[in-house]
Amino acid sequence: MREGIHSLVPSLLIFSLTLTGCTALIEWGWDEPDQAFLKTHITTMERKPFDGVVLHLTVPGVPPGVSNFSWHLDDHRYQWHEILPAVEELKAVPFRRFRHNFLRINLNPGNGPLDMLDDQTWETVFANLRLAARTVREAGLKGFMLDPEAYARPDPTSGRPRFNVFDYGRRAVREASLDVYRSAAFKRGREAAAILGSTAPDLVLLFAFAYTFPCGSPTRAADGGYGLLPAFLDGILVAKPPNMVVIEGHESSYPLRYCPQFQEAYRRLRVECRRLSLVPDRYDRDLRIAFAIWMDNESGSYCASYRKEGKPCPWTDPNLYPVEARHQVDPHDFEGAVASALDLTDRYVWIYSEEPKWWTPSRPDGENLPAEFVEAIERARSAFAARRGSLCQKPPLND
C-alpha cells in the first residue's frame, strides 16, 4: 500500500477558490450522506474542495425497507407528515460553502416492475415527486440528481436488468408497439415536468445520464436498453417551466482525462445524440451538458479481491491496472480532467468515487483518500478560476 493512502491534508486553500459564474463542482459517490449525517458533519465536509453534494433522505417512522426515500418512489406512497421530520432536519443543516446540493431520485425500481403504461404506479411516482419538489424548495436545495440506471438483477437470458422502465424489451404489454411506448415515455416526461414545475418551477434536473447511453449503443435504436429515455427527456423539455434547468450529466465521461476527449464528448452530444430527440429545437435551446469524472475509475474490477476480504484497496497503485488504464488513477491526469471539464461544462461537474470516501460515519474527514487527489482538485479549481475559457474551449459543432 502506498505511503499516505489514508492521509488527508487540510484543505484551507479551497475557501478562497470560488468558481466563476454558475459553474460548480459537486460530489456523488458511495459515501452519499443523508440529512442526519449532513447536520452532524457539515463543517468537516465543507473543508473539501466542492460546491455541493448529492444526498438522500432517510424517512423515520416508515417500514425499514422503504426508509430511503430516493429508492422507493414507485412502491411506497409517502405522506408529507412522514417525511416532514427528515425535511426539518435537512432545513437545519447550516450550509455555508455547499450551495449546490441535490436530492437523489432513482427513476428505475430496484425490486419490481415499473411500466410506461402502468397508470396506477405512475400516480404513486408523481405523488412522491411532488413531495420531493416541496422538499427541495423548503430545504433550499438546487434540485434533483435523477438516476435512470436500472439496478435490478440481470435477466439470465438477455443479461439486461430484469426491471427497467426505459427498456422497451422489458415492457409489460408485449403486444404494444415501440411507437406506443415511446409516446407513453414522452407523456410521462411531460407529466413529470408539469408536476415538478407546479411545486418548484426553478428546479435544476441533473440527470446522471440521459441521451448519452442510448446514443452510445451500437444501433442507437429506441428499443435498446435505455431507448425510451430520450422520449422521456423530450417530454420534460417540452413541458418544463422557463426557469427549470435540464442537464445531461454525462456519466459516460467517467474515464475521460484529457481535453480533446471532453471536447469530442461535448461535440457528440450536441450533434450526433441530438438526432435521438423528437424535439431537436428544444434539445438545442434547453438541454445543458455536464461532465462526470470517476476518480477511481472501474475500481470495482481491480479491487474485487480486497472488497471480498473487507480490506481497503490501494486503488492508486498503478500495478493494479493494465498499462492502458494506469493514467486514470494518475493524480496529474486527474487534475487535468477536472480543469478541462470545469472549463467546458455548461454548468456542473460531478466527481464520483467508490474506494476513496470523502466522508464516512467512522471517518468524517475521509477514508482511503490520498492527499494528492484532494490537492489535484484544488489546483484544477485554481487553474479554472485563473484561466477560464482557455483551458478547454468549446469544440466546433460539425458532423
Residue pairs with C-beta under 8 A, 6 or more apart in sequence:
1 312
1 314
1 317
2 314
2 316
2 317
2 370
4 370
4 371
5 312
5 314
5 316
5 368
5 370
6 312
6 367
6 368
6 369
7 370
7 371
8 365
8 366
8 369
8 371
8 374
9 371
9 374
9 375
10 47
11 47
11 48
11 49
11 374
11 378
12 47
13 378
13 382
14 47
14 48
14 49
14 97
14 378
14 381
15 97
17 49
17 378
17 381
17 382
17 385
18 385
19 25
19 51
19 342
19 381
19 384
19 385
20 384
20 385
20 388
21 388
22 347
23 342
23 345
23 347
23 348
23 349
23 384
24 51
24 52
24 99
24 100
24 347
24 348
24 349
25 49
25 50
25 51
25 338
25 342
25 348
25 349
25 350
25 351
25 377
25 381
26 50
26 51
26 52
26 53
26 54
26 100
26 101
26 102
26 348
26 349
26 350
26 351
27 48
27 50
27 52
27 53
27 54
27 350
27 351
27 353
27 358
28 53
28 54
28 102
28 104
28 145
28 350
28 351
28 352
29 295
29 351
29 352
29 353
29 354
29 356
29 357
29 358
30 353
30 354
30 357
31 353
31 357
31 358
31 359
31 360
32 54
32 55
32 56
32 104
33 41
33 45
33 53
33 55
33 56
33 359
34 55
34 56
34 57
34 58
34 86
35 55
35 57
35 58
35 86
35 87
35 89
35 90
35 93
36 58
36 89
37 359
37 361
38 45
38 53
38 55
38 90
38 93
39 89
39 90
39 92
39 93
40 364
41 359
41 364
42 93
42 94
42 95
42 96
42 98
43 94
44 359
44 364
44 365
45 53
45 98
45 358
45 359
45 364
46 95
46 96
46 97
46 98
47 365
48 358
48 359
48 366
48 374
49 374
49 377
49 378
49 381
50 97
50 98
50 351
50 358
51 97
51 98
51 99
51 100
52 98
52 99
52 100
52 101
52 102
52 142
53 98
53 101
53 102
54 101
54 102
54 103
54 104
54 145
54 350
55 90
55 101
55 102
55 103
55 104
56 68
56 69
56 70
56 71
56 103
56 104
57 68
57 69
57 70
57 83
57 86
57 87
57 90
57 103
57 135
58 67
58 68
58 69
58 86
59 66
59 67
59 68
59 69
59 78
59 82
59 83
59 86
60 67
60 85
60 86
61 82
61 85
62 76
62 78
62 82
63 76
65 72
66 72
66 75
66 76
69 78
69 83
69 86
69 128
69 132
70 103
70 104
70 105
70 106
71 106
71 110
72 128
73 105
73 106
73 124
73 125
73 128
73 129
73 132
74 109
74 112
74 114
74 121
74 124
74 125
75 109
75 111
75 112
75 124
76 124
76 128
77 124
77 127
77 128
78 127
78 128
78 131
80 131
80 134
83 131
83 135
87 135
87 138
87 139
90 135
90 139
90 141
91 138
91 139
91 140
93 139
95 101
95 140
99 142
100 142
100 348
101 141
101 142
102 141
102 142
102 143
102 144
102 145
102 204
102 206
103 132
103 135
103 136
103 141
103 143
103 144
103 145
104 144
104 145
104 147
105 129
105 132
105 144
105 145
105 146
105 147
106 147
106 149
106 151
107 146
107 147
107 148
107 165
107 166
108 114
108 147
108 148
108 149
108 150
108 151
108 152
108 161
108 163
108 164
108 165
108 166
109 152
109 163
109 165
110 151
110 152
110 163
111 152
111 163
112 163
113 163
113 170
113 172
114 121
114 122
114 125
114 163
114 165
115 121
115 165
115 171
115 172
115 173
116 165
116 171
116 181
116 184
116 185
116 188
116 228
117 171
117 172
117 173
117 176
117 180
117 181
117 184
118 172
122 188
122 191
126 191
126 192
126 195
129 192
129 195
129 196
130 195
130 196
130 198
130 199
132 144
133 195
133 196
133 199
133 200
133 203
134 199
134 200
135 141
136 142
136 143
136 144
136 200
136 203
137 199
137 200
142 203
142 204
143 200
143 203
143 204
143 205
143 206
143 245
144 203
144 204
144 205
144 206
145 206
145 208
145 249
145 350
146 205
146 206
146 207
146 208
147 207
147 208
148 166
148 207
148 208
148 209
148 210
148 213
148 226
148 229
149 208
149 209
150 160
150 161
150 163
150 164
150 165
150 166
150 167
150 225
151 161
152 161
152 162
152 163
152 164
153 161
153 162
154 160
154 161
154 162
155 161
155 162
158 169
160 167
160 169
160 170
160 225
161 167
161 170
162 170
163 170
164 170
164 225
164 226
165 228
166 185
166 225
166 226
166 227
166 228
166 229
166 232
167 224
167 225
167 226
167 227
167 228
168 178
168 181
168 182
168 222
168 223
168 224
168 227
168 228
169 223
169 225
171 181
173 180
178 222
178 223
181 228
182 222
182 228
182 231
182 278
183 231
185 228
185 229
185 231
185 232
185 235
186 231
186 232
186 234
186 235
186 238
186 278
187 235
188 232
188 235
189 231
189 232
189 233
189 234
189 235
189 236
189 237
189 238
189 239
190 235
190 236
190 238
190 239
191 235
191 239
192 232
192 235
192 236
193 235
193 236
193 237
193 238
193 239
193 240
193 241
193 244
194 239
196 203
196 205
196 240
196 244
197 203
197 239
197 240
197 241
197 244
201 241
201 243
201 244
202 241
202 243
202 244
202 245
203 244
203 245
204 244
204 245
204 247
205 236
205 240
205 244
205 245
205 246
205 247
206 247
206 249
206 290
206 348
206 350
207 233
207 246
207 247
207 248
207 249
208 249
208 251
208 292
209 226
209 248
209 249
209 250
209 251
209 252
210 229
210 230
210 233
210 248
210 249
210 287
211 229
211 230
211 233
211 248
211 269
211 273
211 274
211 276
211 277
211 283
211 287
212 248
212 250
212 251
212 252
212 269
212 273
213 225
213 226
213 229
213 251
213 252
214 220
214 222
214 224
214 225
214 226
214 227
214 229
214 230
214 273
214 276
215 268
215 269
215 272
215 273
215 276
216 252
217 224
217 225
217 226
217 227
220 275
220 276
221 227
222 228
222 230
222 231
222 276
230 276
230 277
230 278
231 278
233 246
233 277
233 287
234 277
234 278
234 279
234 282
234 283
236 246
237 246
237 277
237 279
237 282
237 283
237 286
237 287
238 279
238 282
240 246
240 286
245 288
245 347
246 286
246 287
246 288
247 287
247 288
247 289
247 290
247 346
247 347
247 348
248 269
248 287
248 288
248 289
248 290
249 290
249 292
249 348
249 350
250 265
250 269
250 289
250 290
250 291
250 292
251 292
252 265
252 292
253 261
253 262
253 265
253 291
253 292
253 293
253 341
254 292
254 293
254 294
254 297
254 352
255 294
255 297
255 298
255 328
256 262
256 265
256 291
256 293
256 337
256 341
257 327
257 328
257 330
257 333
257 334
257 336
257 337
258 333
258 336
258 337
258 340
259 336
259 340
259 344
259 391
259 392
262 291
262 337
262 340
262 341
262 344
262 392
263 344
263 392
263 393
263 394
263 395
264 395
265 291
266 289
266 344
266 394
266 395
267 395
267 396
267 397
267 398
269 289
270 284
270 289
270 397
271 397
271 398
271 399
272 399
274 280
274 283
274 284
277 283
288 346
288 347
289 345
289 346
290 345
290 346
290 347
290 348
290 349
290 350
291 341
291 344
291 345
291 348
291 349
291 350
292 349
292 350
292 351
292 352
293 334
293 337
293 338
293 341
293 349
293 350
293 351
293 352
294 328
294 352
294 353
295 334
295 351
295 352
295 353
295 356
295 373
296 315
296 316
296 329
296 353
296 354
296 355
296 356
297 325
297 328
297 329
298 325
298 328
299 313
299 315
299 354
299 355
300 307
300 354
302 313
302 315
302 320
302 321
303 313
303 315
303 320
303 355
306 312
306 313
306 314
307 313
312 355
312 367
312 368
313 320
313 355
313 368
314 320
315 329
315 355
315 356
315 368
316 329
316 331
316 370
316 373
318 326
318 329
318 330
321 328
321 329
327 333
328 334
331 370
331 372
331 373
331 375
331 376
332 376
334 373
334 376
335 376
335 377
335 379
335 380
336 380
337 380
338 349
338 351
338 376
338 377
338 380
338 381
339 379
339 380
339 383
339 384
339 391
339 392
340 391
340 392
341 349
341 392
342 349
342 380
342 381
342 384
342 391
343 384
343 387
343 388
343 389
343 390
343 391
343 392
343 393
344 392
344 393
344 394
351 377
355 368
356 366
356 367
356 368
356 369
356 370
356 373
357 363
357 366
357 367
357 368
357 369
358 366
358 369
359 365
359 366
360 366
360 367
366 374
383 391
384 391
